Amino acid sequence: MRTRTPPPDMVVLPMEMMATAALHGDIDAQSFTPLGRVEIGLAVRAGAPHPDISTVEKLATVLKGAQELVYSNPAGGMSMEAGIIDNLLKRPEFSGVHAVVSTMGEGGQALARGQGDMALQLICEIYPYPQISLVGPLPPELNAHIDSAIAVTSKGP
């Protein structure tokens, strides 16, 4: 946003990054508007049963029963969702889950290619693959989501 020529007119960023952009004067702070939320959900292969994941306890049981749960690579901090999922899987209630970082693309792509039997992924990134199916969003108390905002940039035309 700071180095692009020409500068963008508007940006859509995760809420925390937008707040930082506002503090640095990169956006018109009065235009900072919450936009929406993307949830992390559980995907299975198309046609597979959809287990009940409505509570943290039920989700933990389901994930512990997976032969291989795939998710996006959190290394390098380039993916907010991968960091959220990685931190989630480090919680005590998820101890014993056989989770594997996808080495080729994000978790939903890996599941669509046949790796694993379940994946944790942003819901909007599950729908494009007919080979996989959304079970549902993770329980709300896990806060497994990314809130975003939109704003006009301070250097845009």
C-alpha positions in Angstrom: 0.0 0.0 0.0 2.9 2.4 0.8 5.0 1.6 -2.2 2.6 0.7 -5.0 2.4 3.0 -8.0 -0.2 4.2 -8.4 -1.4 3.8 -4.9 -4.6 1.9 -4.3 -7.8 3.9 -3.8 -9.1 1.5 -1.2 -7.9 -1.5 0.8 -9.5 -4.4 2.5 -7.5 -5.8 5.4 -8.0 -7.8 8.6 -9.2 -5.5 11.4 -5.9 -5.5 13.3 -3.9 -4.6 10.2 -6.4 -1.9 9.3 -6.0 -0.4 12.8 -2.3 -0.3 12.3 -2.7 1.3 8.9 -4.9 4.0 10.6 -2.2 4.6 13.3 0.5 5.0 10.6 -1.7 7.4 8.5 -1.9 5.0 5.6 -5.7 5.3 5.4 -8.3 8.0 5.9 -9.3 7.0 9.4 -12.8 8.3 9.0 -13.4 5.9 6.1 -12.4 2.8 8.2 -15.5 0.6 8.1 -16.0 -2.9 9.4 -16.7 -5.1 6.4 -17.3 -8.7 7.4 -16.1 -11.9 8.9 -14.7 -15.1 7.4 -15.1 -18.2 9.5 -12.8 -21.3 9.7 -14.7 -24.5 9.1 -14.2 -28.2 8.8 -14.2 -29.9 5.5 -14.5 -33.6 4.6 -14.4 -35.3 1.2 -17.6 -35.0 -0.8 -20.0 -37.7 0.2 -18.4 -38.4 3.6 -20.6 -38.1 6.6 -20.9 -34.8 8.3 -20.1 -35.2 12.0 -21.5 -33.0 14.8 -19.0 -30.3 15.6 -21.4 -28.0 17.4 -19.3 -27.9 20.6 -15.6 -27.8 21.4 -15.8 -31.2 23.0 -17.6 -32.7 19.9 -15.1 -31.0 17.5 -12.2 -32.4 19.5 -13.6 -35.9 19.4 -14.2 -35.6 15.6 -10.7 -34.3 15.0 -9.1 -36.9 17.1 -10.8 -39.5 15.0 -9.4 -38.2 11.8 -6.7 -40.3 10.2 -5.1 -37.1 8.9 -6.3 -33.5 9.4 -4.7 -31.1 6.9 -4.3 -27.4 7.2 -2.3 -24.5 5.6 1.3 -23.9 6.5 1.7 -21.4 9.4 5.4 -21.0 8.9 6.6 -17.5 8.0 3.4 -15.9 9.2 2.0 -15.3 5.7 -1.4 -16.9 6.4 -3.5 -15.5 9.3 -5.9 -18.5 9.0 -3.0 -21.0 9.3 -1.8 -19.2 12.4 -5.3 -19.4 13.9 -5.6 -23.1 13.1 -2.1 -23.9 14.4 -2.8 -22.1 17.7 -6.2 -23.9 18.0 -4.6 -27.3 17.5 -2.1 -26.5 20.3 -4.9 -26.1 22.8 -5.0 -29.0 25.4 -8.4 -30.2 24.3 -7.0 -30.9 20.8 -4.0 -32.9 22.1 -3.7 -36.1 20.1 -5.1 -34.8 16.8 -3.1 -36.1 13.9 -2.7 -32.8 12.0 -0.4 -32.4 9.0 0.6 -29.1 7.4 -0.2 -29.2 3.7 3.0 -29.0 1.6 1.3 -28.0 -1.6 -1.3 -25.2 -1.1 -3.8 -24.7 1.6 -5.6 -27.4 3.5 -8.7 -27.5 1.4 -6.7 -27.9 -1.8 -4.8 -30.7 -0.2 -8.0 -32.5 0.9 -9.4 -32.0 -2.7 -6.3 -33.6 -4.1 -6.8 -36.6 -1.8 -4.4 -35.8 1.1 -6.0 -36.5 4.5 -9.6 -37.1 5.4 -10.5 -33.8 6.9 -9.2 -30.2 6.6 -9.6 -27.0 8.6 -9.9 -24.0 6.2 -11.6 -20.7 5.7 -15.2 -21.5 4.7 -15.0 -19.3 1.5 -11.9 -21.4 0.4 -13.8 -24.7 0.8 -16.7 -24.0 -1.5 -14.7 -23.8 -4.8 -13.8 -27.5 -4.6 -16.5 -29.9 -5.5 -14.3 -32.8 -4.2 -14.8 -31.6 -0.6 -17.8 -30.6 1.5 -18.2 -28.1 4.3 -19.3 -29.7 7.6 -19.8 -26.4 9.2 -18.0 -23.5 11.0 -16.1 -24.2 14.2 -17.8 -23.5 17.5 -18.1 -19.8 18.2 -16.2 -19.9 21.5 -13.0 -20.8 19.6 -13.0 -17.4 17.9 -11.8 -19.1 14.7 -12.5 -16.2 12.3 -10.9 -13.2 10.7 -12.7 -9.9 10.8 -12.0 -7.4 8.0 -12.5 -3.8 7.3 -12.4 -1.5 4.2 -11.0 2.0 4.0 -9.9 4.7 1.5 -6.1 5.1 1.4 -4.5 8.4 2.3 -2.4 8.5 -0.8 -5.0 7.3 -3.3 -6.4 9.6 -6.0 
